[in-house]
Amino acid sequence: REVVEIVKGSVPPALRLPTGYVHLSRRATGLAALHRLSRETVLDVFAVTTSHRTTGAVFAALNVDPALFDDHLLAHGLGQIDEQLVGGADDPRLVRLLADEAFQARFAEEAARQRALLGRFLRQEGFFGSSRLALVDVGWRGSTQTAVAGAFEKEPGFCELTGFYVGLWPDDAVPMLLDLEAKEGLISDCRRARTPLEG
């Protein structure tokens, strides 16, 4: 933010573009685009939280209170949410939980609640109805941009988000989310190099 303000200060007022800030995080946006908890989502979380392959890590990354699902977690042997999952996303207990339609229905309700809260916040901040929006982040995969687009791209007034990242690089375990057309790695971009260090 400070860099943008310095640059803006050096541009004559007549040439300045209007700018505004909406602060978002992966935790605030991650659940909004989901309707089910899938194996792919679990793998995505585990790609970021490599040392904590637990049910608790999944709920924390999605900003979900695991207490909402205590009965389902206990029924599938996942009552100890900080216990490492043997086999990660393929742990048989987790596989059973993901196949539990009653769990998925409750998960979808919580996702809808958080999507509504995020939508109200973004509308309050003027996010909808804007003619141009850009998301600026360190990187690497554009998950916040993907989540916001997935949650709201069909809503009236939503305009396409362009993402600018210091680095844009997929994780080996999880393919790049969404398409790359609306994402640009400024220093490092997987379309220009073989490794993140090549730029």
C-alpha positions as CSV (number, residue, x, y, z in Angstrom):
1,R,0.0,0.0,0.0
2,E,2.8,2.4,0.9
3,V,4.5,1.8,-2.5
4,V,1.3,2.6,-4.3
5,E,0.9,5.9,-2.3
6,I,4.5,6.9,-3.1
7,V,4.0,6.2,-6.8
8,K,0.6,8.0,-6.8
9,G,2.3,11.1,-5.2
10,S,4.8,11.4,-8.0
11,V,2.1,11.4,-10.8
12,P,0.4,14.7,-11.6
13,P,-3.2,14.8,-10.2
14,A,-4.7,15.0,-13.7
15,L,-3.1,11.7,-14.7
16,R,-3.8,9.7,-11.5
17,L,-6.1,6.7,-11.7
18,P,-8.7,6.3,-9.0
19,T,-7.6,3.6,-6.5
20,G,-9.2,2.0,-3.6
21,Y,-8.3,-0.9,-1.3
22,V,-10.3,-3.9,-0.2
23,H,-8.3,-6.2,2.1
24,L,-9.1,-9.9,1.6
25,S,-7.4,-13.1,2.8
26,R,-7.5,-16.7,1.7
27,R,-9.2,-17.5,5.0
28,A,-12.0,-14.9,4.4
29,T,-12.6,-16.1,0.8
30,G,-11.7,-19.8,0.7
31,L,-15.1,-21.2,1.8
32,A,-17.3,-18.7,-0.2
33,A,-16.8,-20.5,-3.5
34,L,-17.5,-24.0,-2.2
35,H,-20.7,-26.0,-2.0
36,R,-19.1,-29.2,-0.9
37,L,-15.9,-30.2,0.8
38,S,-14.0,-32.2,-1.8
39,R,-10.9,-34.2,-1.9
40,E,-9.4,-31.6,-4.2
41,T,-10.1,-28.9,-1.6
42,V,-8.4,-31.0,1.1
43,L,-5.4,-31.5,-1.2
44,D,-5.2,-27.8,-1.8
45,V,-5.2,-27.1,1.9
46,F,-2.5,-29.8,2.5
47,A,-0.3,-28.2,-0.3
48,V,-0.2,-25.0,1.8
49,T,-0.1,-26.6,5.3
50,T,2.4,-29.4,4.5
51,S,3.3,-30.3,8.1
52,H,-0.3,-30.3,9.4
53,R,-2.3,-32.8,7.5
54,T,-5.2,-32.8,10.0
55,T,-8.9,-32.3,9.9
56,G,-8.3,-29.2,12.0
57,A,-6.0,-27.7,9.4
58,V,-8.7,-28.1,6.8
59,F,-11.3,-26.3,8.9
60,A,-8.8,-23.6,9.9
61,A,-7.8,-22.9,6.3
62,L,-11.4,-22.5,5.3
63,N,-12.2,-20.4,8.4
64,V,-14.8,-23.0,9.6
65,D,-15.6,-23.8,13.2
66,P,-15.2,-27.6,13.5
67,A,-17.6,-27.6,16.4
68,L,-20.4,-27.2,13.9
69,F,-19.6,-30.7,12.7
70,D,-18.8,-32.5,15.9
71,D,-21.4,-35.2,15.5
72,H,-20.2,-36.0,12.0
73,L,-16.5,-35.9,12.9
74,L,-17.1,-38.3,15.9
75,A,-19.2,-40.6,13.8
76,H,-16.3,-41.0,11.3
77,G,-13.6,-41.3,14.0
78,L,-12.3,-37.8,13.5
79,G,-13.0,-36.4,16.9
80,Q,-9.4,-35.5,17.5
81,I,-9.1,-32.8,14.9
82,D,-5.3,-32.3,15.5
83,E,-4.5,-35.9,14.8
84,Q,-2.4,-36.4,11.6
85,L,-4.4,-38.1,8.9
86,V,-2.7,-41.3,7.8
87,G,-2.6,-41.0,4.0
88,G,-3.6,-37.4,4.0
89,A,-6.7,-36.9,1.9
90,D,-7.0,-40.6,1.4
91,D,-7.4,-41.4,5.1
92,P,-10.4,-43.8,5.2
93,R,-12.1,-41.7,7.9
94,L,-11.8,-38.6,5.8
95,V,-13.0,-40.4,2.7
96,R,-16.1,-41.5,4.7
97,L,-16.7,-38.0,6.0
98,L,-16.6,-36.5,2.5
99,A,-19.1,-39.2,1.3
100,D,-21.5,-38.3,4.1
101,E,-24.4,-36.3,2.5
102,A,-25.6,-35.0,5.9
103,F,-22.2,-33.6,6.6
104,Q,-22.0,-32.1,3.1
105,A,-25.4,-30.5,3.5
106,R,-24.3,-28.8,6.8
107,F,-21.0,-27.8,5.1
108,A,-23.0,-26.2,2.2
109,E,-25.1,-24.2,4.7
110,E,-22.0,-22.8,6.4
111,A,-20.4,-22.0,3.0
112,A,-23.6,-20.2,2.0
113,R,-23.6,-18.2,5.2
114,Q,-20.0,-17.1,4.7
115,R,-20.6,-16.3,1.0
116,A,-23.4,-14.0,2.0
117,L,-21.2,-12.3,4.6
118,L,-18.4,-11.8,2.1
119,G,-20.8,-10.6,-0.5
120,R,-22.2,-8.0,1.8
121,F,-18.7,-6.8,2.7
122,L,-17.7,-6.6,-1.0
123,R,-20.8,-4.7,-1.9
124,Q,-20.3,-2.3,1.0
125,E,-16.8,-1.6,-0.3
126,G,-18.0,-0.9,-3.8
127,F,-16.6,-4.1,-5.3
128,F,-19.7,-4.8,-7.4
129,G,-20.5,-2.4,-10.2
130,S,-16.9,-1.4,-10.6
131,S,-15.7,-1.1,-14.2
132,R,-12.1,-2.3,-13.4
133,L,-10.8,-4.4,-10.6
134,A,-7.4,-5.8,-9.9
135,L,-6.2,-8.1,-7.1
136,V,-2.6,-7.6,-6.0
137,D,-0.9,-10.3,-4.0
138,V,2.4,-12.0,-3.3
139,G,1.3,-15.2,-5.0
140,W,1.7,-18.1,-5.7
141,R,-1.4,-19.7,-7.1
142,G,-4.0,-17.0,-7.2
143,S,-6.3,-18.9,-4.8
144,T,-8.0,-15.7,-3.4
145,Q,-8.8,-14.5,-6.9
146,T,-10.1,-17.9,-7.8
147,A,-12.3,-18.1,-4.7
148,V,-13.8,-14.6,-5.2
149,A,-14.5,-15.3,-8.9
150,G,-16.0,-18.7,-8.2
151,A,-18.3,-17.3,-5.5
152,F,-19.5,-14.2,-7.3
153,E,-18.8,-14.3,-11.1
154,K,-22.5,-15.0,-11.9
155,E,-23.8,-12.2,-9.6
156,P,-25.0,-8.9,-11.2
157,G,-22.4,-6.2,-11.2
158,F,-19.4,-8.5,-10.8
159,C,-16.7,-7.6,-13.2
160,E,-13.8,-9.8,-14.2
161,L,-10.9,-9.6,-11.8
162,T,-7.3,-9.3,-13.0
163,G,-4.7,-10.6,-10.6
164,F,-1.2,-9.3,-10.4
165,Y,1.3,-11.4,-8.3
166,V,4.9,-11.1,-7.4
167,G,5.1,-14.8,-8.4
168,L,2.6,-17.0,-10.1
169,W,3.5,-20.7,-9.8
170,P,1.4,-23.9,-9.4
171,D,2.1,-26.3,-6.5
172,D,3.3,-29.7,-7.7
173,A,0.5,-31.4,-5.8
174,V,-2.3,-29.2,-6.9
175,P,-2.9,-27.9,-10.5
176,M,-3.2,-24.2,-11.1
177,L,-6.6,-23.0,-10.1
178,L,-8.9,-21.4,-12.7
179,D,-7.4,-20.2,-16.0
180,L,-4.3,-18.2,-16.2
181,E,-5.6,-15.6,-18.6
182,A,-6.7,-13.2,-15.9
183,K,-3.5,-13.7,-13.8
184,E,0.0,-12.3,-14.2
185,G,3.1,-13.0,-12.3
186,L,5.2,-9.8,-12.4
187,I,8.6,-11.2,-11.3
188,S,8.1,-14.9,-11.8
189,D,5.4,-16.6,-14.0
190,C,5.1,-20.3,-14.8
191,R,4.4,-19.4,-18.4
192,R,7.8,-17.7,-18.9
193,A,10.2,-20.0,-17.0
194,R,10.8,-23.6,-15.9
195,T,11.4,-22.7,-12.3
196,P,10.2,-19.8,-10.0
197,L,13.8,-18.5,-9.8
198,E,14.2,-18.1,-13.6
199,G,11.4,-15.5,-13.7
